């Protein structure tokens, strides 16, 4: 088989890209267990948006621990909504729908932030007045079902009857 040099130079960047993705795609310290979340925010009027979190085990939750962050003058800076990823070391946005929404731009008008022992989606500016859906994942280093089963005593209340 004869290799054409011009074809080799064409495919070389793709080979490097695949190697880069393989090296950097693995989570730290072994595999993570990922769970899906979806949060749907619907705009009803100016500054009137309601969000619903779809949790795989718990089902839909209206305005999941949503709160506004305001400045000293009472102006709204950001709106935060919890994702129910308390045990997760990592959370990632997979996609937004519609993906071409000009009013919601990651890092500027929305992003994820660890706060209050959970992960939160925050939105501000023009993204607050948009109807949009976010698909995200939460990652734990161990399988949560196994962890809860092995450490059941950690989740018992002090006043619970034995």
TIZAPA-86881 format. One record per residue (C-alpha): x, y, z. Coordinates in Angstrom, 1 decimal, always signed. Each point is the difference from the previous one (the first is absolute). Layout:
! residues N
pt east: X&north: Y&up: Z .
...
! end
This chain:
! residues 162
pt east: +0.0&north: +0.0&up: +0.0 .
pt east: +1.4&north: +3.3&up: -1.0 .
pt east: -0.6&north: +3.1&up: +2.2 .
pt east: -0.4&north: +3.3&up: -1.6 .
pt east: +1.8&north: +2.7&up: +2.0 .
pt east: -2.7&north: +2.6&up: -0.6 .
pt east: -2.6&north: -2.3&up: +1.5 .
pt east: +2.1&north: -0.7&up: +3.0 .
pt east: +0.3&north: +3.7&up: +0.8 .
pt east: -3.8&north: +0.3&up: -0.4 .
pt east: -0.7&north: -2.8&up: +2.6 .
pt east: +2.8&north: +0.9&up: +2.4 .
pt east: -2.1&north: +2.7&up: +1.9 .
pt east: -2.8&north: -2.5&up: +0.5 .
pt east: +2.4&north: -2.6&up: +1.4 .
pt east: +1.3&north: +2.6&up: +2.5 .
pt east: -3.6&north: +0.9&up: +0.9 .
pt east: -0.9&north: -3.6&up: +0.7 .
pt east: +3.1&north: -0.5&up: +2.1 .
pt east: -0.8&north: +3.2&up: +2.0 .
pt east: -3.6&north: -1.0&up: +0.6 .
pt east: +1.1&north: -3.5&up: +1.1 .
pt east: +2.5&north: +1.4&up: +2.4 .
pt east: -2.2&north: +2.7&up: +1.5 .
pt east: -3.4&north: -1.8&up: -0.1 .
pt east: +0.6&north: -2.3&up: +2.9 .
pt east: -1.1&north: +1.4&up: +3.4 .
pt east: +2.6&north: +0.3&up: +2.7 .
pt east: +0.7&north: -3.1&up: +2.3 .
pt east: -2.0&north: -2.5&up: -2.0 .
pt east: -3.5&north: +0.0&up: -1.4 .
pt east: -2.9&north: +2.2&up: +1.2 .
pt east: -3.6&north: -0.9&up: +0.2 .
pt east: -2.1&north: +2.6&up: -1.9 .
pt east: -3.6&north: +0.8&up: +0.5 .
pt east: -2.1&north: +2.1&up: -2.4 .
pt east: -1.9&north: +3.2&up: +0.9 .
pt east: -2.1&north: +2.2&up: -2.0 .
pt east: -1.2&north: +3.5&up: +1.0 .
pt east: -2.7&north: +1.7&up: -2.1 .
pt east: -0.5&north: +3.7&up: +0.5 .
pt east: -3.1&north: +1.6&up: -1.5 .
pt east: -0.5&north: +3.8&up: -0.3 .
pt east: -3.5&north: +1.3&up: +0.7 .
pt east: +0.7&north: +3.8&up: +0.1 .
pt east: +2.9&north: +2.4&up: +0.6 .
pt east: +1.9&north: -1.3&up: +3.0 .
pt east: -2.6&north: -2.8&up: +0.4 .
pt east: +1.6&north: -3.4&up: -0.6 .
pt east: -0.8&north: -3.3&up: +1.5 .
pt east: +2.4&north: -3.0&up: -0.1 .
pt east: -0.6&north: -3.7&up: +0.4 .
pt east: +2.7&north: -2.4&up: +0.9 .
pt east: -0.4&north: -3.6&up: -1.4 .
pt east: +1.8&north: -2.3&up: +2.3 .
pt east: +0.3&north: -3.7&up: -1.1 .
pt east: -0.9&north: -1.4&up: +3.4 .
pt east: -2.2&north: +2.7&up: +1.5 .
pt east: -1.9&north: +1.2&up: -3.0 .
pt east: -0.8&north: +3.7&up: -0.8 .
pt east: +0.4&north: +2.7&up: +2.6 .
pt east: -1.3&north: +3.6&up: -0.4 .
pt east: +2.5&north: +2.8&up: +0.6 .
pt east: +2.6&north: -2.3&up: +1.7 .
pt east: +1.4&north: +2.2&up: +2.9 .
pt east: +0.1&north: +2.9&up: -2.4 .
pt east: +1.0&north: +3.4&up: +1.5 .
pt east: +1.1&north: +3.4&up: -1.3 .
pt east: +3.4&north: +1.6&up: +0.7 .
pt east: -0.5&north: +3.7&up: +0.3 .
pt east: +2.5&north: +2.9&up: +0.5 .
pt east: -0.1&north: +2.6&up: +2.8 .
pt east: -2.6&north: +2.0&up: -1.9 .
pt east: -2.4&north: -3.0&up: -0.4 .
pt east: +0.7&north: -0.4&up: -3.7 .
pt east: +0.0&north: -3.7&up: -1.1 .
pt east: +3.4&north: -1.2&up: -1.0 .
pt east: -0.5&north: -3.8&up: -0.5 .
pt east: -2.7&north: -2.6&up: +0.5 .
pt east: +1.2&north: -3.3&up: +1.3 .
pt east: -1.8&north: -3.4&up: -0.1 .
pt east: +1.2&north: -3.2&up: +1.7 .
pt east: +0.8&north: -3.1&up: -2.1 .
pt east: -0.3&north: -2.7&up: +2.7 .
pt east: +3.6&north: -1.0&up: -0.4 .
pt east: +1.0&north: +0.2&up: +3.7 .
pt east: +2.2&north: -3.0&up: +0.0 .
pt east: +1.7&north: +0.9&up: -3.3 .
pt east: +3.6&north: +1.1&up: -0.4 .
pt east: -0.7&north: +1.3&up: -3.5 .
pt east: -2.8&north: +1.3&up: -2.1 .
pt east: +0.1&north: +0.8&up: -3.7 .
pt east: -2.3&north: +1.6&up: -2.5 .
pt east: -0.5&north: -2.4&up: -2.9 .
pt east: -2.2&north: +2.3&up: -2.2 .
pt east: -2.6&north: +2.7&up: +0.0 .
pt east: -3.1&north: -0.2&up: -2.1 .
pt east: -0.4&north: +2.0&up: -2.3 .
pt east: +3.8&north: -0.1&up: -0.5 .
pt east: +0.1&north: +3.2&up: -2.0 .
pt east: -1.7&north: +2.2&up: +2.6 .
pt east: +1.8&north: +3.4&up: -0.2 .
pt east: -1.4&north: +1.1&up: +3.4 .
pt east: +1.6&north: -2.9&up: +1.9 .
pt east: +3.8&north: -0.1&up: -0.3 .
pt east: +2.0&north: -2.2&up: +2.3 .
pt east: +2.2&north: +1.8&up: +2.5 .
pt east: -1.7&north: +3.3&up: -0.7 .
pt east: -3.7&north: -0.5&up: +0.6 .
pt east: +0.0&north: -3.6&up: +1.4 .
pt east: +2.3&north: -2.5&up: +1.6 .
pt east: +0.3&north: -2.6&up: +2.7 .
pt east: +1.3&north: +0.8&up: +3.5 .
pt east: +0.6&north: -2.0&up: +3.2 .
pt east: -1.8&north: +1.7&up: +2.9 .
pt east: -1.8&north: -1.0&up: +3.2 .
pt east: +1.2&north: -3.7&up: -0.3 .
pt east: -1.6&north: -0.4&up: -3.4 .
pt east: +0.5&north: +1.0&up: -3.6 .
pt east: -2.1&north: +2.9&up: -1.3 .
pt east: -0.8&north: +1.3&up: -3.5 .
pt east: +0.1&north: +3.8&up: +0.0 .
pt east: -1.5&north: +2.2&up: -2.6 .
pt east: +0.1&north: +3.8&up: -0.4 .
pt east: -0.6&north: +2.8&up: -2.5 .
pt east: -1.8&north: -1.0&up: -3.2 .
pt east: +0.0&north: -3.7&up: +0.9 .
pt east: -2.4&north: +0.7&up: +2.8 .
pt east: -2.7&north: +1.0&up: -2.4 .
pt east: +0.5&north: -3.1&up: -2.3 .
pt east: -1.8&north: -3.3&up: -0.2 .
pt east: +2.8&north: -2.5&up: -0.1 .
pt east: +0.9&north: -3.6&up: +1.0 .
pt east: +3.4&north: -1.2&up: +1.4 .
pt east: +1.1&north: -3.6&up: +0.0 .
pt east: +2.8&north: -0.6&up: +2.5 .
pt east: +1.7&north: -2.8&up: +1.8 .
pt east: +1.2&north: -0.5&up: +3.6 .
pt east: +3.0&north: -2.2&up: +0.7 .
pt east: +0.9&north: -2.0&up: +3.2 .
pt east: +3.2&north: -2.0&up: +0.4 .
pt east: -2.0&north: -3.0&up: +1.3 .
pt east: -3.3&north: -1.5&up: -0.9 .
pt east: -2.5&north: +1.9&up: +2.3 .
pt east: -2.2&north: -3.1&up: +0.4 .
pt east: +2.9&north: -2.0&up: +1.4 .
pt east: +1.2&north: +2.8&up: +2.2 .
pt east: -3.5&north: +0.5&up: +1.6 .
pt east: -0.4&north: -3.7&up: +0.6 .
pt east: +3.5&north: -0.4&up: +1.6 .
pt east: -0.3&north: +3.2&up: +2.1 .
pt east: -3.7&north: -0.1&up: +0.9 .
pt east: +0.8&north: +1.2&up: +3.6 .
pt east: +1.2&north: +3.3&up: -1.3 .
pt east: -3.5&north: +0.8&up: -1.3 .
pt east: -2.0&north: -1.0&up: +3.2 .
pt east: -1.4&north: +2.8&up: +2.1 .
pt east: +0.9&north: +0.1&up: +3.7 .
pt east: -3.6&north: -0.1&up: +1.1 .
pt east: -1.0&north: -2.8&up: -2.4 .
pt east: -1.4&north: -3.2&up: +1.5 .
pt east: +2.1&north: -3.1&up: -0.4 .
! end
